[in-house]
Amino acid sequence: MNKEITIIVPTYKPQAYIYECLNSILSQTIHKDRFELIIVLNGCDEPYRNMIEQYLSQNDSLQARLIQTDVPGVSNARNIGIEHARGENICFIDDDDWVSPMYLEALLTARHGNDSITVSTVKDYDEERNTFHEDYITRTYNRFVACGKASLLGGRSFLSSSCCKMIPRDMIGRHRFSPEFKIGEDSLFMASITDRMKTIILADAGAVYFRRERNVSASRSRLSRAFLVKNMVNTWMAYVKIYLSNISGYNLPFFMTRLVAVTISHVNNIFTASKKQ
């Protein structure tokens, strides 16, 4: 039986925070018959499989499936989730994040056809300080919330992440995440589905995606300059390849902004790596 939404949660060696994520899904205000949950345990098995299975058995009102693969990587895990999805729409939630109780209800209420994605606002959680704050997606949301929608160019910040949104499965089609990219794979995936995307619809403020902060800058500063330069060039080529695959369907100014964003982020990371060496 098809569902209105498939929630895909990729996880690798999950810690206690995954229960906060799953509890937030369990607490959704819409009836549980309207959505399904797919958890993809990737690159590991026990004792994590047993932990998750116990949780699901204790909360069997969730219509959930657990899929295990020995192949690691969030992109591969999300692709597996897409292949098994039966929902008309897809929501990606990372295992260390969580969502507000009205998240799915607000996204569904705002939904506007298969040529639009529906996005939520975001709050970043600083675990060390136990505080919440805005990020670039929150600021973009606040800029467009009054009119309730944004264009691809105006709302391009929303397309840097596959989370905090609901995507029609028909829009995804045969597009998938690129497992060979460890940086920027979300942006590449979101760019690839814009050939079928006309509008970005903003959900009511009751839909909140809570993102747990991680020290990404520290981890990336340990990457070598050679890796970062190679990754930048490969990412440029990937965007160009996507665009050339359907020139009439893709928005050239949007793809140009992606190339600029890739250059700026990688140059900043290269500069940071240089100072560390």
Beta strands, then each sheet from edge to edge (+ up, - down):
strand 1: 3-11
strand 2: 35-42
strand 3: 64-69
strand 4: 87-92
strand 5: 98-99
strand 6: 116-119
strand 7: 121-126
strand 8: 131-133
strand 9: 149-150
strand 10: 165-168
strand 11: 199-202
strand 12: 208-212
sheet 1: 3+ 2+ 1+ 4+ 10- 6+ 11+ 9-
sheet 2: 5+ 12- 7- 8+
end
